[in-house]
Amino acid sequence: MSTLKLILVFIFVFAIVQMTRGDPDILSDYIGPINGIPDGNFFTFTGFRVLVSQKSPPPTFKILKASLVEFPALNGQSVSYAVLEFPAGSINPPHIHPRSSELLFLVQGTLQVGFVDTTNKLFTQNLQTGDLFVFPKGLVHFQHNADANNPALAISAFGSANAGTISFPNTLFNTSIDDTVLALAFKTDVATIQNLKKGFAS
């Protein structure tokens, strides 16, 4: 993808996310660093430069974030970004963002996306390059590159500087929730839960 095209995509997504602000308003123009006086560097994030020079997709699903943690100047600005890189056949597993909706713009490739509402109704769509899809705030959702041969690239905009992410597979099977509790919840046995946990062991 050309540098100009990538820049235009970022500008487009930024304009849209301004309409979905969700964080509390602040009483100043910005929240500067705790120590020192901000300059232009404080308001600049360079973490996406790797995308411009990258020659091939990563071997596994990868997220590059520009949220409050990575970019402190976003504090109080009600906006953040994530770039999602999908190698062929990869998935961003079911997860939620408790503090923001997500507006995904598919820059390259195809994606199967979906979310489940509070009545357990599943909404899915097969996205083509150039499509937008919104994941409502706090609802379980996923993205899957079902193409076995081609990568996909998407940019997600959030109406919060700190949308948060709770990934269900990792949260359930890579924490210290008791095996018996999980076995009862999933109507299975402890041995099955322990086998699932092995896949998430670090």
N, C-alpha and C positions, 0 to 999 in steps of 0.2 A: 504494500500500500504506500502511496506517495506521501511525503511529509505534508504537503498542502492539503491533501484529502483528509489526513488524520487531524490536522488543525481545524478544518471546517467541521468535522464531526464533533470535536470537543466544544466548539462554539455553539453548535446546534443543540447539543444536549444541555449545555449550561443555560441557554436561554429558556429551555423547557423547564428545567428544575427550579428556576426562579419562581415559577407559578405554583410550586408544591411545597412552599416553606412550611416547616413544622416546629423548629426550635423556638424557645421563648425569645422575644425581642430583647435587645441589649440597649443600654442607655448611653451608648457612645458609638462613634463610627466603627470602631473595632476594639478587640481586646488584644493588647500588645503583650510582649513577653514579660515575664515576672521581673527579670533583671535586665535592664538596658532599655535603649530607645530603638524602636523598629526602624529598619530601612527597607529598601526594595527587596533585599534578600529574604526578609521575614515573610513577605507576601508571595514568594516564588517557590514553586514545588518542581523539582527536577527529576523525581522518581520515575516518570514515564519516558524519559529519554531513551531508555533501553529498547522501547518498542520501535523507535525509528530505525535503529541500527540492527535490530534482530533479523536474522536471515531465515530462521525456521521456527516453527512453534515449539513450545516446551514438550518434554516427553509425557507429562501428566498434566491434568487440569491445574491451572494456575490463576491466582487473583493478584492483581497489583492494585493497592488501595491508595487513595488520597483522602483520608479521613482525619479527624481531629488528632489521632495518635501520630500519624505520619506527617501531618501538615498543621501545626498549631495555629496558624493564622486563620484557620476555619472556625475557631472558637467564636460562637455567637453569630455565625453567618448562615446557618441553616442550609448548608449545601455540602456535598461530598461526592466523590467519584469512585468507581471501581472499574478496572479493565479486566475482562474475563477471557482467558485464552483456553480454548478447547481443542486439544489434539483430536484426531479422528476417533470416534467411538467413546469419548469421555463424557463425564457427568459432573454437574454441580449438584450434590445430593440434597434431598429435602431439608429445608432450613427456613428460619423466619428472621425478619428484622423487626425487633420489638418497637423501635422508635421512628420508623419511617416506611413509607411506600417506596417502591423501586421502579424506575422507568428505564427499561432496557432497550438499547438501540443496537440492532445486529449490523455490524460493519462488514463482516465477511462470512461466507458459508451459510449453513442452515442450522436451525436449532428446533428441537421439540421442547416446548415450555409448558408449564402448567401450575395452577394453584388450587387449593381446596378451601372452600369457604366454611363458615361456621355451621352450615347445615350438612357438611360432608359432601357437597357437590363439587366435582372436579371440572375445572375449566382448562382445556388444553388447546394448543395451537402449534402448527408447524410454520415457523418463521422463515422468511427468505431475506436475503441481504437487503437492507434498507428499511426493514419493518421495525416498528416500535411495539412494545408490550408492557403493560403496567401490572405489577404485583401489588395488591392492596396491603397496607400496613398491617403487620402482625400475622399474616396468613401464611400457612405452610406452602412453599413453592419449590420448584426445581427447574433446571435446564439440562438438556441432554443433546449432545451432538451425535445423532444416530448415523451420520455418514461415516462409513468404515474407511474411507479413503482421503477425505479432505478435512482440514482444520476449520474452526470457526472462531471469530473474534467479536466480542460484544462490549459495549460500554454501558455501565449502569450509573444513573444519577439518583441521588437520594436527597430528600428534603430535610436532612439533618446532618450536622457535622459529625455525629456519632450514632449512626443507625443501629449498630450492634448486629451480631450474627449468632444465632444458635443453630448449629448443625446437628440434626437429630441423630444420625448414626454415631457421630463422635461423642455427643453429649450422653447418649444412653449406654454406649458400649466401651467408652474410654474414660469413664469416671468411676467413682467408688459406690455407685448405686448397688445395693445388695442383689446378688444373683437370684435369690428367691423372689424378691419383689419384681424383678424383670421377667422371670419365668411365669409368675402369676399374671402379670400385665399382658404378656404376649401369648398366654394360654399354651405354654410349652413347658419343657423341663429344664432343670438347672444345667445339665450337660450341654444342651443346645445353646443356651446363653453363654456358657464358658467357651464353646467353640467360636461363637460370634465375636466374643471379646478378644480372642487370639488374633483376629485380623486387624484389630486396632491397637494392639500392644506396640509401644514405642521401642 
